[in-house]
Amino acid sequence: MEIKEDIGRFYIGEDKKAPLAEIVFSYTGEGIMTIERTYVSEKLRGHSIAAQLLEKTVSKARAEGSKIIPECSYAEKMLNRGEQYRDVLYTK
């Protein structure tokens, strides 16, 4: 399944106005990315799609040297699990 990039999000599906899955982010300051929400349709649930979208977002943050503030519950849970995302997790 192809993950596409648009302004402020990664998504899956042919219709970017009604994607089958997406992760939405914004920049709240220089080098600070906020993940606002993650959505996966019923059709795609159970296939680790949210994890793939999160990985794309983390890769983008790493490439830019950005830190991430996870506002959505999924991103918060995953980014705070273990050490693999500590380098991109924003801390005050």
C-alpha positions in Angstrom: 0.0 0.0 0.0 1.4 3.3 -1.0 1.8 6.0 1.6 1.5 9.5 0.0 2.6 12.8 1.4 0.6 16.0 1.3 1.0 19.2 3.2 0.9 18.4 6.9 0.1 14.7 6.5 0.8 11.3 5.2 -2.1 9.3 3.9 -3.3 6.2 2.1 -6.0 6.1 -0.6 -6.8 7.6 -3.9 -9.0 10.5 -2.6 -6.9 12.8 -0.4 -10.1 14.5 0.8 -11.4 11.1 2.1 -8.3 8.9 2.8 -8.5 5.4 4.0 -5.8 6.2 6.6 -3.9 9.3 7.6 -1.6 10.9 10.1 -1.9 14.7 10.4 0.8 16.9 11.8 1.7 20.6 12.0 4.7 22.7 12.9 4.2 24.6 16.1 7.6 26.2 16.1 11.0 26.0 14.5 11.9 22.3 14.5 8.8 21.2 16.5 6.2 19.0 14.8 2.9 18.2 16.5 1.1 15.0 15.6 -2.5 16.0 15.8 -4.3 12.8 14.8 -4.1 9.3 13.4 -6.9 7.7 11.5 -7.3 4.2 10.0 -10.5 3.1 8.4 -12.2 -0.1 9.4 -11.2 -1.6 6.1 -7.4 -1.3 6.9 -7.4 -1.9 10.6 -5.3 -4.8 11.8 -2.6 -4.3 9.2 -0.2 -2.1 11.2 -1.1 0.9 9.0 -1.0 3.4 11.8 2.5 2.2 12.7 3.6 2.6 9.1 2.2 6.2 9.0 3.9 7.0 12.3 7.2 5.6 11.0 7.0 7.9 7.9 6.4 10.9 10.2 9.3 10.0 12.4 11.5 9.5 9.4 10.5 13.0 8.2 11.2 14.5 11.6 14.6 12.8 11.8 15.5 14.0 8.3 14.6 17.6 9.2 16.1 17.5 12.7 12.7 18.1 14.2 11.2 17.0 17.5 7.7 15.6 17.9 5.0 16.5 20.3 2.4 13.7 20.2 -1.1 15.1 20.8 -3.0 12.1 19.5 -3.3 9.2 21.9 -1.9 6.6 19.4 1.3 8.7 18.7 1.7 9.4 22.4 1.5 5.8 23.4 3.9 4.6 20.6 6.5 7.4 21.0 6.7 6.9 24.7 7.1 3.1 24.4 10.7 2.1 24.7 13.8 4.0 23.6 13.5 3.8 19.8 11.8 7.2 19.5 13.6 9.1 22.3 15.7 11.0 19.7 12.6 12.7 18.2 10.4 13.0 21.2 10.1 16.7 22.3 10.9 17.3 26.0 10.6 20.6 27.7 
